[in-house]
């Protein structure tokens, strides 16, 4: 339906995204495959029309699903299972066969991270008020199965981009009321999250 020129579902995607991400945890591999392909098509369409949908609303949905999936992955690991995923998945790549064959919880986690990474790429300044919430979803991914770095790699990219956006916003703080900055200044006051970020980056470096 979304491929029809007169019909676009992007306006409705914020309402549909949570359900689509949860379908990724379905036990039927064919359903998961079709859903992931559909999500990839949506993400490509958003990259061409970033103004056509409510990105902050979708980011909140992605944060919730990433947390749930990461918790499920952790539970699987604690039970001695192996939530398999591709060895090195490009952050914005079209789903490979290895990703589609991943465990449901890993597929949901990596897909949510891939979407977050894409939005941070294009909407980093607009997402500054959500930095602490995004970090709450990505930081747990940095302490992951050392034999599978798929989620860890994307999480590190997201955290690095957020840090750059935060620093740019701090540097763009106007020195006087008369000055006009091309970049809006958004104060970042959650220093605890930044402290956790630096610790997590250091820890992730030891795991790689």
N, C-alpha and C positions, 0 to 999 in steps of 0.2 A: 504493500500500500504506500509506503513512504517513497517508493521509486516513481510513483505517478507524478507527472509534472504539475498537476493541479491540486495535489494533496500533499501537505507536509505535516508530519507528526511532531516536528521539533517543538512547536508551541505547547504540546501536551507531554513532552518528554519528562519534565520535572515530576509529573504525577505518575508516569509509567516506570521511571528508572528503578525505583525500589523493588517493584515486582519483577522486573527483568533481571536484576542482580540476584534476587533470591531464587529465580529459576535456575541459575548457574549451579545451585547446590542440589538440583534434582538428581535422582538416582539413575535416570535414563540418559545415557551418554549422547544419544542423537538429539534429544531435547536441549541438552547443554550446548552441543555444537551449534545448532541453529540459533540459539539465543545469543551465543558469543559472536557469531557472524553478524547478526542483526545489530548488536551493540557496536561492533566495529564499524559498520556502515553508518550508524548514527554519529559516532565520534568523528568520522571523516567528514560528514555533512556539517557538523558543528564547526569544525576547523575552517570550512569555507564560508559559513555564515554565523560567526560568533555572537552577533547581535540578535539572533533569532530565538534565543531561549534564555531562561533564567539560570545563569551559571551558579551564583551563590546558593540557590536552593538545591541544585544538583550536588554541589560540593558537600552540603550537609548530609544528603542521602548517602553519598560515597563514604563519608567519614563513618557513619553508623555501620554500613555494610563491611567496611574494611576492619573495623573493630571486631565485629561478630565473626568474620572469617578468620582473622588472626587468632582469636580465642579458640576457634574450632581446630585450627592447625596445631596450636600449642597442646590442646587436649589429645590430639592424635599422636603427637610426638611423645607425650608423657606415657601413653599406652604402648609405646614401642612401634607405632605404625610409621608409615613413610608417605607423607602427602606430596607425591611427586609433581614436578613441574619442569619446564625447559631449563637447560643449563645457563643460557644467556639470552634473555628475551629483551629485544629492543623496547624502550619505554613506550613508544607509540606504534609499535609494529602491528601489522595485521596478524590475527591469531594463527600461529603455526600449528602443525599437527601435534607437536609435542605439548603445546599448551592445551589443546583440545582434549588430549588424553590425560591431563592432570587430574588429580583428585578433585572432587567438587569444591571442597573448602579452599584448596589452593587456587583453583580457577577463579573463584569469587574474589579472593584476596588480591591476586595479581591483576585482575581486571579492574577492580576498584582503584588500585594504585596507578594503573596505566592511565585511567581517566583523570585522576587527581594530577598526575604529572603533566598531562596535556593542558589542563586548565591553569595550572601554575605557570606554564610556559606563556600562555596568552593573556592571563588575567591576574598576574601576580600582585600588582598594586591594588586592584579592586578586592583582592582576597586577603589583604593584610589584617583586617579585623578578625579573620578566621584562622590566623596563623596558629594560635595556641591549640585550637580544636583539630586542625590538620596534623599538628605535631603529635597530638594524643593518639592519632590513628597510625602515623608512620613510625614513631619511635619504637613501639613494640616489635615492628617488623625487622628492626636492626639486630634484635636478639633472636635469631632464627636458626633453623637447622643448618649447620655448617656445610653439609653436603649438598645443599640446595640454596643458591644465592639469588634466585630469581626475584623474590620479593625484596630482599635486602638491597639489591642493586638499584631498583627503582626508588625505594624509600630514601636511599642516600642522595639520589639525584634530586628528589623533591626537597629534601632538607637543605641541600646546598643552594637551590634556587630561592627558597624562602629566606634563607639567611642573606643572600645578596639583595633581595627585594627589601628586607627590613633595613639593611645598612644604607641602601639608596634612599629610602624614605627618611631615615635619620639625617643623612647628609643634605637632603632637600629641604630641611626645616628652614622657613624664611627667617632672615636676620632682622627684618623690620616689616611693619605692616604695609609699607609702600612697595616692598619687593614682590615680584611676581615670579613664581617658579612654575616651569612647564609640568612638573610632576607634583601632584598633590601630596602634602605632608600628612601622614597618618601616624600618630604616636604609637609606639609599641611598648607597653608597660609591663607585660608579663615576663619579668626577668627570670622567674623560676623556670619557665619553659626554655628560655635561652640557655640557662645553666644546664638543664637536662639535655638539651640538644648537643652542647659541646661534649658532655660526658658520653652521650650515645655515639657521637661521631668517633670519639677516641676508642670506644669499645668495639665499634664496627670495624675500625681499622685493624684491630688485633685479630678479629675473626676472619678477615679476608686472607 
